[in-house]
Amino acid sequence: MASLNGRIVLVTGASAGIGLATAETLANHGMKVIACARNIHAIEDLNKSLNPDSQIHIIRCDLSKEEEVLVLFKGIADKFGGLDVLVNNAGMGGSGTGLLTGQYHAWQDMLNLNILGLTLCTREAVKLIESSGSKNGHIINLNSVAGHRVPVSPMRQFYSGTKHMVTALTKNLRTTLQPKNIRVTSLSPGLVETEFAQRSYGKEDPEGAAKMYTQIKALDAKDIADAIVYVLSAPAHVNVDELTVTPLQQRY
Ligand SMILES: NC(=O)c1ccc[n+]([C@@H]2O[C@H](COP(=O)([O-])OP(=O)(O)OC[C@H]3O[C@@H](n4cnc5c(N)ncnc54)[C@H](OP(=O)(O)O)[C@@H]3O)[C@@H](O)[C@H]2O)c1
């Protein structure tokens, strides 16, 4: 397996759940980690537990705002002069997004983050990967099993639609970036115990959200961080196109 040491990675949505675990794990593998989110306290706390060589560079950013994303990438270019890897992790489910009951602004918020934020970050990351002549260019999109199959719950219909779009975008990107030797991966977790359930469905269905992680042993965020290490450690001629990781007991 290839060493990750010294590669520069941006992890989006790194203040909680999968993003936070990924930032920590990649920093411990010697990567130069840039982490962004709107609330950065948890990443600052994480830095206190990391040794001085593994410190994470933190940039506050709301990925649903174009101007903030452009400032984020300018900051990375100025500080690091380039980029190797983008982990497009930030994403949301959402109350108020049912197909027949949803509100326009709730659909819009989800599209802004799950699709436009991801696409904008990808465009800007590819510019930096290319301008810096990186030999390890890689875009990893956090997809979901809901990006491949349609869940029955009305609360997940629109979310599932955004993740199906991530599937399509990732396949298109794979073809587009192949001539540039930039690798592209869709990583599709099943149920992972994070803040996702409370953030996404807590308002509409607090009991359901609270129960989400009690029925079966869900994945830990670290399980997905370790899957990202596997994807990045593959030899340069190997592209992991799609990786689905689910709890053993999950039926989907
Ligand atoms: N948990 C699961 O069961 C599961 C399963 C399949 C796929 N996924 C996918 O995995 C990814 C991570 O999920 P998770 O479970 O780790 O979620 P989470 O615990 O809810 O964390 C979401 C992260 O996204 C960030 N975020 C939200 N809105 C943002 C915005 N406008 N700008 C910047 N950052 C923003 C949050 O930070 P701030 O609030 O501080 O900005 C937070 O760091 C998502 O794409 C999700 O769809 C999760």
The ligand as a Tripos MOL2 file, in Angstrom:
@<TRIPOS>MOLECULE
LIG
   48    52     1     0     0
SMALL
NO_CHARGES

@<TRIPOS>ATOM
      1 N1        -24.3250    9.0130    9.4050 N.am      1 LIG1
      2 C1        -24.7900    8.1810    8.4920 C.2       1 LIG1
      3 O1        -25.4870    7.1830    8.8080 O.2       1 LIG1
      4 C2        -24.4480    8.3800    7.0340 C.ar      1 LIG1
      5 C3        -24.7520    7.3330    6.1550 C.ar      1 LIG1
      6 C4        -24.4610    7.4760    4.8120 C.ar      1 LIG1
      7 C5        -23.8730    8.6450    4.3470 C.ar      1 LIG1
      8 N2        -23.5720    9.6450    5.2090 N.ar      1 LIG1
      9 C6        -22.9590   10.8520    4.6540 C.3       1 LIG1
     10 O2        -21.7230   11.0810    5.2920 O.3       1 LIG1
     11 C7        -21.4490   12.4770    5.3410 C.3       1 LIG1
     12 C8        -21.1110   12.8900    6.7700 C.3       1 LIG1
     13 O3        -22.2140   12.5420    7.5920 O.3       1 LIG1
     14 P1        -22.1380   12.4960    9.1810 P.3       1 LIG1
     15 O4        -22.9790   11.3590    9.5890 O.co2     1 LIG1
     16 O5        -20.7450   12.5670    9.6570 O.co2     1 LIG1
     17 O6        -22.9370   13.8480    9.5220 O.3       1 LIG1
     18 P2        -22.9260   14.8260   10.8080 P.3       1 LIG1
     19 O7        -22.4330   14.1160   12.0280 O.co2     1 LIG1
     20 O8        -24.2830   15.4260   10.8180 O.co2     1 LIG1
     21 O9        -21.8330   15.9210   10.3810 O.3       1 LIG1
     22 C9        -22.0910   16.7550    9.2890 C.3       1 LIG1
     23 C10       -20.9210   17.6920    9.0550 C.3       1 LIG1
     24 O10       -21.2520   18.5310    7.9280 O.3       1 LIG1
     25 C11       -20.9900   19.8730    8.3010 C.3       1 LIG1
     26 N3        -21.8690   20.8160    7.6260 N.ar      1 LIG1
     27 C12       -23.2160   20.8360    7.6230 C.ar      1 LIG1
     28 N4        -23.6550   21.8880    6.9290 N.ar      1 LIG1
     29 C13       -22.5560   22.5570    6.4930 C.ar      1 LIG1
     30 C14       -22.3480   23.7410    5.7450 C.ar      1 LIG1
     31 N5        -23.3730   24.4700    5.2810 N.pl3     1 LIG1
     32 N6        -21.0710   24.1330    5.4770 N.ar      1 LIG1
     33 C15       -20.0240   23.4160    5.9680 C.ar      1 LIG1
     34 N7        -20.1520   22.2980    6.6680 N.ar      1 LIG1
     35 C16       -21.4080   21.8800    6.9420 C.ar      1 LIG1
     36 C17       -21.2260   19.9130    9.8120 C.3       1 LIG1
     37 O11       -20.4620   20.9640   10.3930 O.3       1 LIG1
     38 P3        -21.0470   22.3820   10.8660 P.3       1 LIG1
     39 O12       -22.4630   22.1830   11.3180 O.co2     1 LIG1
     40 O13       -20.1020   22.7700   11.9550 O.co2     1 LIG1
     41 O14       -20.9330   23.2660    9.6840 O.co2     1 LIG1
     42 C18       -20.6420   18.5830   10.2360 C.3       1 LIG1
     43 O15       -19.2540   18.6940   10.4210 O.3       1 LIG1
     44 C19       -22.6790   13.1720    4.7550 C.3       1 LIG1
     45 O16       -22.4500   13.4970    3.4100 O.3       1 LIG1
     46 C20       -23.7660   12.1150    4.8780 C.3       1 LIG1
     47 O17       -24.7730   12.2770    3.9060 O.3       1 LIG1
     48 C21       -23.8420    9.5450    6.5520 C.ar      1 LIG1
@<TRIPOS>BOND
     1     1     2 1
     2     2     3 2
     3     2     4 1
     4     4     5 ar
     5     4    48 ar
     6     5     6 ar
     7     6     7 ar
     8     7     8 ar
     9     8     9 1
    10     8    48 ar
    11     9    10 1
    12     9    46 1
    13    10    11 1
    14    11    12 1
    15    11    44 1
    16    12    13 1
    17    13    14 1
    18    14    15 2
    19    14    16 1
    20    14    17 1
    21    17    18 1
    22    18    19 2
    23    18    20 1
    24    18    21 1
    25    21    22 1
    26    22    23 1
    27    23    24 1
    28    23    42 1
    29    24    25 1
    30    25    26 1
    31    25    36 1
    32    26    27 ar
    33    26    35 ar
    34    27    28 ar
    35    28    29 ar
    36    29    30 ar
    37    29    35 ar
    38    30    31 1
    39    30    32 ar
    40    32    33 ar
    41    33    34 ar
    42    34    35 ar
    43    36    37 1
    44    36    42 1
    45    37    38 1
    46    38    39 2
    47    38    40 1
    48    38    41 1
    49    42    43 1
    50    44    45 1
    51    44    46 1
    52    46    47 1
@<TRIPOS>SUBSTRUCTURE
     1 LIG1         1 GROUP 0 **** ****
